[in-house]
Amino acid sequence: MNEGLRWIVRPERAGEAAAVRSVHAAAFPGSAQPDLVDELRAGPAWIPGLSLVAAAPDGTLAGHVALVRCLVDGATALVLTRCAVLPGRRGAGCGTALLEAALDAARARGENLVLAPEPAEHHQRSGFVPASRYRVGPPCAGADETVAALALDPARPVPGGTIAYPAAFGVPDEGLRAAPGELFAYGSLQFPEVLRPLLGRVPESRPAALPGWRAAELADRLYPGLVPAAGDSAPGRLLTGLTVRERELLDAFEDDEYHLRRLPLAGGRAAWTYVWRCGDVRDGTWSADAFRARHLADFTARCGLTG
């Protein structure tokens, strides 16, 4: 059915975000990949001219890929999103056409270093090599061979160092524990009554807010879940000076329904936080004041954090 198709590869147009999401939803199981693309599109790493779609001759969108901004030790670079192709359109060169067009578009803009966090065979055919050959590595040590890199202009110098991915990408938990630092707390971890028995002390903190997210009420739970919310902002506190051991204790306190992400706070500073990744999300926004007045004492007793 796809044999002999000539793909029309072009920049994504205004109003096509929903169609692009549908392609990713069909190409990958679950909502993580389409959610990632939507989050990238709403953030500062998105480059409109480097979000490309592939259309069949009848105009139907069949594939999508984007190059978004990242940094390598402060120097600008690009990182590829996963290439999404509709299941019924695979095996006809759509992914290769998208990749080559994206690289050509980046080259035309004067870009040089391009990274592929999940390289496939077509990346190798296009000249990608292990990023370690350029002395480029991911935030998590020991995973360098899983990242591929391509210099669009081999005559230009390539920056070496650690990759800083867009906040929407997140990184594996191992990397977070290696750099504990700061944590944005928006729920029960804001309260000294929870932190002191959990950590043996109350870390220094200051007010902070996370734009584009909200602390949502969860069904049958006293605590909230952090979920994306365009135009909203989640208030909380930025905990500072956390040790590796303290981060391990906090990770153990939170359950598997959360995962750690590094997100930009109001003002541009990034911090780790626990993002809700399950269902049972209510329309209401969780209130720290209401929690303190009605539930804090019962919550600490249930969690064994009293005495």
ChimeraX attribute file (.defattr): number of C-alpha atoms within 10 A of each C-alpha:
attribute: neighborCount
match mode: 1-to-1
recipient: residues
	/A:1	7
	/A:2	13
	/A:3	9
	/A:4	8
	/A:5	13
	/A:6	15
	/A:7	21
	/A:8	18
	/A:9	22
	/A:10	18
	/A:11	18
	/A:12	20
	/A:13	12
	/A:14	7
	/A:15	8
	/A:16	12
	/A:17	14
	/A:18	10
	/A:19	17
	/A:20	23
	/A:21	20
	/A:22	17
	/A:23	21
	/A:24	27
	/A:25	19
	/A:26	16
	/A:27	20
	/A:28	16
	/A:29	10
	/A:30	11
	/A:31	12
	/A:32	12
	/A:33	18
	/A:34	22
	/A:35	16
	/A:36	17
	/A:37	22
	/A:38	16
	/A:39	20
	/A:40	21
	/A:41	18
	/A:42	13
	/A:43	16
	/A:44	12
	/A:45	19
	/A:46	20
	/A:47	15
	/A:48	15
	/A:49	16
	/A:50	24
	/A:51	23
	/A:52	24
	/A:53	30
	/A:54	26
	/A:55	18
	/A:56	17
	/A:57	11
	/A:58	7
	/A:59	10
	/A:60	11
	/A:61	21
	/A:62	27
	/A:63	29
	/A:64	29
	/A:65	26
	/A:66	28
	/A:67	27
	/A:68	24
	/A:69	20
	/A:70	23
	/A:71	18
	/A:72	20
	/A:73	15
	/A:74	13
	/A:75	14
	/A:76	16
	/A:77	23
	/A:78	25
	/A:79	22
	/A:80	22
	/A:81	21
	/A:82	20
	/A:83	20
	/A:84	28
	/A:85	26
	/A:86	18
	/A:87	13
	/A:88	12
	/A:89	17
	/A:90	15
	/A:91	12
	/A:92	16
	/A:93	17
	/A:94	27
	/A:95	23
	/A:96	17
	/A:97	17
	/A:98	26
	/A:99	22
	/A:100	15
	/A:101	20
	/A:102	24
	/A:103	20
	/A:104	14
	/A:105	19
	/A:106	19
	/A:107	16
	/A:108	11
	/A:109	11
	/A:110	9
	/A:111	17
	/A:112	22
	/A:113	25
	/A:114	24
	/A:115	25
	/A:116	22
	/A:117	19
	/A:118	14
	/A:119	19
	/A:120	13
	/A:121	9
	/A:122	14
	/A:123	18
	/A:124	14
	/A:125	10
	/A:126	13
	/A:127	12
	/A:128	21
	/A:129	20
	/A:130	20
	/A:131	22
	/A:132	18
	/A:133	13
	/A:134	18
	/A:135	13
	/A:136	21
	/A:137	25
	/A:138	22
	/A:139	20
	/A:140	18
	/A:141	11
	/A:142	9
	/A:143	12
	/A:144	18
	/A:145	16
	/A:146	15
	/A:147	19
	/A:148	26
	/A:149	24
	/A:150	23
	/A:151	20
	/A:152	20
	/A:153	13
	/A:154	10
	/A:155	8
	/A:156	10
	/A:157	11
	/A:158	19
	/A:159	18
	/A:160	17
	/A:161	18
	/A:162	17
	/A:163	21
	/A:164	21
	/A:165	22
	/A:166	22
	/A:167	20
	/A:168	20
	/A:169	16
	/A:170	19
	/A:171	18
	/A:172	13
	/A:173	13
	/A:174	11
	/A:175	14
	/A:176	20
	/A:177	17
	/A:178	14
	/A:179	15
	/A:180	19
	/A:181	16
	/A:182	21
	/A:183	24
	/A:184	27
	/A:185	24
	/A:186	27
	/A:187	23
	/A:188	20
	/A:189	21
	/A:190	20
	/A:191	16
	/A:192	13
	/A:193	18
	/A:194	21
	/A:195	18
	/A:196	15
	/A:197	15
	/A:198	19
	/A:199	15
	/A:200	9
	/A:201	12
	/A:202	16
	/A:203	17
	/A:204	12
	/A:205	17
	/A:206	11
	/A:207	12
	/A:208	19
	/A:209	20
	/A:210	26
	/A:211	19
	/A:212	19
	/A:213	19
	/A:214	24
	/A:215	28
	/A:216	24
	/A:217	20
	/A:218	21
	/A:219	12
	/A:220	7
	/A:221	9
	/A:222	16
	/A:223	21
	/A:224	24
	/A:225	25
	/A:226	25
	/A:227	18
	/A:228	18
	/A:229	14
	/A:230	12
	/A:231	9
	/A:232	13
	/A:233	17
	/A:234	24
	/A:235	22
	/A:236	21
	/A:237	20
	/A:238	22
	/A:239	22
	/A:240	16
	/A:241	13
	/A:242	16
	/A:243	16
	/A:244	15
	/A:245	12
	/A:246	19
	/A:247	20
	/A:248	13
	/A:249	13
	/A:250	17
	/A:251	17
	/A:252	10
	/A:253	12
	/A:254	12
	/A:255	10
	/A:256	11
	/A:257	12
	/A:258	16
	/A:259	16
	/A:260	17
	/A:261	21
	/A:262	22
	/A:263	23
	/A:264	19
	/A:265	20
	/A:266	15
	/A:267	10
	/A:268	9
	/A:269	10
	/A:270	17
	/A:271	21
	/A:272	23
	/A:273	20
	/A:274	24
	/A:275	20
	/A:276	20
	/A:277	14
	/A:278	12
	/A:279	10
	/A:280	12
	/A:281	18
	/A:282	13
	/A:283	9
	/A:284	11
	/A:285	16
	/A:286	22
	/A:287	16
	/A:288	20
	/A:289	10
	/A:290	10
	/A:291	17
	/A:292	15
	/A:293	9
	/A:294	11
	/A:295	14
	/A:296	20
	/A:297	15
	/A:298	14
	/A:299	19
	/A:300	16
	/A:301	11
	/A:302	10
	/A:303	11
	/A:304	12
	/A:305	16
	/A:306	15
	/A:307	6
